[in-house]
Amino acid sequence: MNTLQTDYLVIGSGAVGLAFADTLLQETDARITIVDRHGKPGGHWNDAYAFVALHQPSAFYGVNSLPLGSNRKDTVGVNQGLYELASGPEVSGYFDAVMRQRLLPSGRVSYHPLCDYLGDGRFVSMLSGEETQVRVARKTVDATFFGTSVPATHTPRFALADGMDLVPPNALPQLWMKPAAQRPKRFVIVGAGKTAMDVGVWLLGSGARPESIHWVVPRDSWLLNRLHIQPGLEFFHQTLGGQADQMEAFAAASSLDDLFDRLEAAGIMLRIDRAVRPSMFHFATMSTGEIETLRRITQVIRLGRVTAIDAEGLLMEQGRVAMPADGTLYIDCTASAVEPRPGSAIFQGERIVPQLVRAPQPAFSAALIAYVEAHYPDDATKNALCATVPFPHELHQYLHCNMANMANQFRWGQDKALSRWIRDCRLDGFGKVIAGIPPDDIDKLAVLGRIRAAAMPAMSNLQKLAAQAI
């Protein structure tokens, strides 16, 4: 058995593992060993469909030391006028550059792709079968907590009869390879999350007729308006002003439904079908251009989840929908990007389990956790600064998510060194904008005053709303 010596063993080279390793490398002299099952850095991005893109601007994603994208705004398409969203291939190439241009050249990082981690510091190569024992001087970092699932690696939970044409979104750009007689006449999008929305926008943008598309939507979702999540001073009133509107809605809402109504009225939240009240929220972020595109799909099936697909069509939880077998292409969009699981302490003795400390920012969270690991003395102190933020799956969990976000932000604000690091962190987004406001800019300072004035009433009211929702 081979042996290695290291200070930190990081399991996973996706966004979380790389963001953690990048900051740890900057803040310490530690040696880092990274083990991953994929053949390239980037985790699930290696398996994503070709037309996937970030939900939120590239400026907020990746690792702290290397910008993603060129900080430009899109001039065409459904994201026109807003800051760029890196595509899947761009993100994959970026993470490869992080490894090849930042981490490995340091001389303190070793990277082992195509390896299965066996536990207890052991991993085995998928190619040679050789086993390696890693002697870890400090800690093992499990960067796989989120359990991200994408369509290409996902097994559907419904039955599929022989002969049915079911594909992941990855297969759609390859439809040109089919003979004309075998190309689909109709498309059925199965699933209602961000992947399904991406597929709908892509199909319509690629020339599919709206009437050729059916969309299975078990539950409608509230969506964040991307306009209010933009970097740069020119969007100050949309971003920081939006935060003020959000905080005031938190403080004034009389119920969970009233809260979402207020957020929708302020333009913070969007929904695709104005006649249907959404019952879930997963932080999916869309532009109004994407929403208008998806509204062109009118054949929406709301009969619960699919339980089976056969030659007669769709068997649903609440009924059956007939669909011709010939010429129908089913597109599986039912993978869960974030698997529901209970949170745990992040710092656990000789083990670190990065999780969200600010939702919905896994890369920022991982970088901050690494900074705290490098500069604070004990697990109790570290866990106090890095309380986990639950990812919402049901609407009422949005309340707990925001309470945890706000509590962490308050704790960080009491620590001058950590506050300074956050302000300078590329992944934070707004710290530099706020710090750069001139003292005589009364208009912008008034917006910050609204946020401060509403913060305590917002926390108090969120607690009341959460108690009502139990």
Helices and strands as residue ranges (DSSP letters): E 2-11, H 15-27, E 32-35, G 43-47, G 58-60, H 88-97, I 98-103, G 104-106, E 109-112, E 115-119, E 122-125, E 131-142, G 151-153, E 159-160, E 166-167, G 169-177, G 180-182, E 186-190, H 194-205, G 210-212, E 213-216, E 221-225, G 226-228, G 233-235, H 236-252, H 256-265, E 269-270, E 280-286, H 288-294, E 299-301, E 306-310, E 313-316, E 319-322, E 328-332, E 347-348, E 351-352, H 362-375, H 379-385, H 397-413, H 416-424, H 431-435, H 442-469
